[in-house]
Amino acid sequence: MDAQNRGSVLASLAELGYVPVRISEQAVSIDQPVKHSLPSRRQHRVPALHMAIFTRQFASLIRSAVPILRALNIMEEQTKHLLLRKVLHELAEAVRQGQTLSFAMAQYPEVFSPLYVNLVQSGEITGSLDVILDRLTQQLEQDQAMRAKVRMAFAYPAFVGVVGCFSVMFMFTFVIPRLSRLLLGLGERLPWPTRALLAIAQWVSQPWFWSILFGVILAVGFIWKMSQDRGRLLWERLVLHLGWLGTVVQQSEMARFARSLGLQVNHGISILQAVEISVHGVSNYPIRTDLSHLTEGLRQGTALSDCLKACSVGTAFLVNTIAVGEETGKVGDALIEVANYYERDTERLLQSLANLIEPALILTVGLVVGFIVIAVLLPIFEMGATYNY
């Protein structure tokens, strides 16, 4: 066990529920990572819901004065997620061997983020691990709620779009070919909408059309896979310039960044280290690259608000709120306030965007279906008018 003196060792062992028989000092401390046998990086992921449940229950056990080792064993029995159960078992083994909880968690970066590990380490130092875990639970639940709002906002428009595409393809592949004989019997008297409709239906019914379409999809997928990083970078830059959608992405990323940074600052973590960890949690690459320059200014002694002025995401509201927090000595609270504002505004923008997309999709599908109906009925109406004349 790493400790400053024998008293620290005694205190740590007492917290874990052990009574030492003998304590001897060694020159080499234990600094080897915990060995684990997780087969692939894809299996290193635990859903946010399971992480939030684990963190909240773990905080309740720590608050009830349950030793960490026993709390890990209890959580291992209660957890339903197989990967998390395996990780908790190995965490308990590492703690039993004298590792700190934060050091053991750091060996599983795909399960425990740097923010998670950093805050747990702060809780171990300050003796407020239960409070830290409660804050982490709120952070996980906030992230999960924001993702759920995004999914709900675009679920119905996506459903309308998919159903509309299938309906149009069904009409072109099954309905129009069966009506083509009747329409072609009218010869050159067909109006141009009907001729265009029949031409499209003929293309869609040909095997070469589907072969070309399938080949294009494969080619695009292959190019995207071969240049995934560059393609993702171009796509994420494009998204930021798509009006409301870009604003939604930027504000959601900045809300996550501000909440993570404020949470760390409020628990005594240095601003430089907190910024580095918070920047790592930003998923949009252009925004993450822009925010990564903050550390250079902070190392030179520049205030955080002044550093943010040079960033493209440094809005007047963000800079001024943090500047006021720096003047009053409440930077962490100011960052949390910024996160709350961005999250509320993002929710409002998502709802407005969904309200615009839904009628636009319905109108588009209606226009396509209306064109098909008009193209089919128009020659019949003209023929009836000719006979009446």
N, C-alpha and C positions, 0 to 999 in steps of 0.2 A: 504494500500500500504506500502510495506517495503521500507524505505529510511533512510538516515543518519540524515536528518534535513528537515525543512519546505521548504528550497530552492530546495532540490532535488525533493520533492513532486510536487512543482509548475512546475519545469522543465519537469517532467514526464507527468503531466497532460496536459501541453501545447503541448507536442509532440503528445499526443493522441487527441488533439483538444478540450479539456475541459477547462472551466473557473471555478475554485472552489469558492463556496460561503463561506465555512468554512473548516478549517483544524484543527483537534483535534488529539492529540497524545494518543495512547493506549499502554498499557503495553504488551499485547500479540499480536504478529504479525501473519499475515495470513500464516500458513504453512500447511494447509490441502490440500491434492491433489484434483484436479478437478474431480468431479464425472462424470462418463460417463457410458453409458449402451450399450457397445458393447457385443453382445451375446456370441461369442466364439473367441478363439485365431486364428482360421483359417480365420476369417473375418477381422483380424487386419492387413492384408497385402495389401499394395498398390504397383502396378507395378512400376518399376524404371522409365519407360517412363513418367507416370503421375507425379511422384515425381519431375523429371527433369523439366517438363513443368511448374508445380506449382512453383518451386523454381526460375526459370528464370523470370516468369511473376511477382512473388512477389518482386524480386529484382528490376525490372523495376519500379514498383509502389513506392517502398521505395526510389529509386533514384530520382523519380519525386516529392519528398517531400509530398507524401500522408501519412497521419497518419496511424499507424499500424492497428488500429481498423477498419478504413474504408478500408484499403487494404485487410484485412481478409474477410470483407463482400463482396468486389468486387470479390475476388478469389473464395468465396463460390458460387457466382452466375455463374462464368465462368467454374468451374470445372465440368467435366462430370462423374468422378468416384464417385459413391454414397458414399462409405466409406470415401473417402477423403473429400467430401462435408460435411458429418456429423461431421468429426473431426474438420474441419475448423469452423463450426458453434459453436462447443463447445470451441474451442480456442478463438473465438471472445467473447464469454460469460465470459471466464476466464479473459481475458484482461480487459474487461469492469468492472469486479469486483476488479481489481487492481493487478492481477497476472502479472508477467513478461512473455514475450512470450516464453523464454527458459524454465521457470518453467512449464508453461502450456504444452509445447511440451513434456517435460520429463514424463508426465503422460500417454503418448502413445508410449511406447518403441517399439511396433511392427510396428509403422508407421514412427517414427523419431528415428533414431539410436543414440547411445551415441555420436558419432562423430558429427552428425547433431546438437544435442542439445548443445554440448560443444562449437561449433563454433558460433552458434547463440548467446549464452551467451557472448562469447568474442566480437562479433559484437555490442551487446548492451552496453557493458562496454566501448569499444573504440569509439563508434559512427560511426562505419563503417559497419553497417549491410548489406548494399547493396553490398559492396565488398565481404563480407563473403558469401553472398548468391550466388554471381557469382562464387566464388571458389567452393562452394558446387555443383552448377550446373555442372561445369566441372568435378568434381569427379564422380557424378552420370552418366554423359555421358561417361566418360572413362570406368567405370565399365560395363555399358550397351554395349559399343562398344566391349569390350573384350569378354563378353558373346556371343555376336552376331558372332564374329570371330570364337569362339570355335564351335558354332552350325553350321556355314557355312562350317567349315573345315571337319566336320564329317557327314554332311547331305548327300552328295552323296555316300560316302562309306556305310552308313547305308542303303540307298535306294538300292544300289546294293546287299548288303547282304540279305535284306528282300526279294527282288524279286528273288534272287537265291535260297533261302530256299523254297519259295512257288513253284518255278518251279520244284525243285527236288521232293518235296512232291507230286506235281501233277503227275509227271511221275511215282512215286512209287505207288500211290493210284489209278490212272486211266489208264495210258498207259501200264505199265508193266503187270498188271493182264490180260489185253485183249490180250497181246502177249504171255502169259504163255502157253496157250494151244498149240500154234504152236511150241514153243520152247520145251515143254515137250514131244511132239510127236517124237522128235529125240532120246529120251531115254538116254542111258549111253554115247552116243557120244557127249554130251554137254561138252564144255570146262569149266574149273573151274571159269572163270569170269562170265559166264552165270549162272552156278549153284549158285554162291554167290549172284548174282543179284536177282534170283528167290527166294532165301531164305529170303533176306531182304524184298522183295515185299510181301512175304507171312506173315512175321511178322507184317509189317505195316498195312496190311489189316485185321488183327485180332482185335477184340474188346478188348481183354486183354492187347494188346500193348498200346492202348490209355488210358486204365484204369490205367495201371502202370505209364505211363508218366504223366497223370494228378495227380495221387497220389503223385508222386515224387515232382512235382511242388508245390502242396499244402503243403507237408511236409517241403520243403525248405523255402517256404514263411512263414509258421508258426514259424519255428525255427528262421528265420531272424527277425520276428516281436517280438518274446519273448526275443531275445537277440539283440535288435536293436543297442544299444550303443556299445556292445562288437563286434558285427558283423561289424558295421561301422568303428570301430577303426581298426580291422584287415584288412578290405578292404582298408582303407586310408593308412595304413602302407604298404600294398602290392603295391598300386599304386605308391608310392614314389620310389620303387625299380624296376619299369618297364621301365628302360632305358629312352628313349626320353619322354615317357608319364609322368614319374615321374619328369623329368626336367621341363616339361611344367607346371605341377601342382605346383611345388615348386616356379618357377619364377613368375607365375601369382599371387600366394598368397603373395610373398614377394613384388611384385609391388604394390599390394593393401595396404599392411602394410606400405611400405615406403612412398607412396603418402599420405596416411592418417596422418602418423606421421609428415611428412614435412609440410603439410597444417596446422596442429595445431601449430607446433613450429614457423612457420612464422607469426602466429597471436597471439603470446605472451602467449600461454598456456605452463605451466611447462612441462618439458620433462618427468617427472615421470607420471603425469596425462595423457599426450598424449600417452605414451607407453601403459598404461593400457587400454585406449580406443582403440588404434590401434590393440592391441593383441586381443581384443574382436571381432574385425571385421574379423579375420582370420577364415575361415571355416574348413580348414583341421586340425583335432584334434592333430595329432602328431606335426605338425609345431606350432600350437597354444600353446601346452604344452611346447615345446622347447623355444618359445619366452617369455612365462610367467615368466621365470627365470630372465629376464632382470631387472625386478623391484627390485629384491633382491640386485643386484650389484649396481643399481643406488641409492638405499637408503643408501648404504655404501660409496657413493661418487665416484664410479668407472665411468670412461668415457663410453659413449655409444658404441664406437668402441671397447673398451676392453671387454665390456660385450658380444658383438656379436661374439668375437673370440671363446668363449666357447660354442656357439650354433652350431648345425650341419648345419644350413642354413647360417652361417656366412662365405660366400665366401670371397676370398681375395679382389675381386673388391668391394664388399659391405663394408668391414671393412676399406679398404684404402681410399675409397671415403668419408666415414663419418669421418675418422680421419683427412683428409685434411679440411673438413668442420668445424670440431671442432677447428682446428688451425687458420682458417681464420674467425671464428665467423659466418659462414654461413651453419649451420647444416641443416636448413630447405631446402635451395637450393640444398645442396648435396643429401638429401633424394629424392627430386623431380627428380634430375638427375638420381639417381639409379632407380627410378620407371620408368622413360622414357626408360632407357636402357633395363630393364627387359621386359617391354611391347613390345618393338621392337623385342627383341630376342625371346620372346614367340610367337609372330606372325610369325616369320621366322620358328621356330620349328614346329608350327601347320601346316604351309603350307607344310613343308618337310614331316611331319608325314602323312598328308592326301595324298600326292603324292605317298607315299609308300603303304598305306593301299589300295588305289583304285586298282592298278594292282594286289596286292596280293589277294584281294577278287575276282577280275575277273578271275585270274588264278585258284583259288580254285574251283569256280563254273564251269569253263571250264573243269577242270580235272574230276569233278564228272559227268558232262554231257557227257564228252568224254568216261568215263568208261562205262556209261550206253549204249551209242551208240555202242561201241566196243563189249560189252557183248551181245547185241542183234544181231549184224551183224556177229560176229565171227563164230557161228555155221552155218549160211547160207553160208559164204564163204568156210568153210571146207566141207560142203555138196556138194557145187558146184565143188570144187576141186576133191572130191572123184568120182563124176559122170564123170568128164572129164577124170580122170585117167582110 
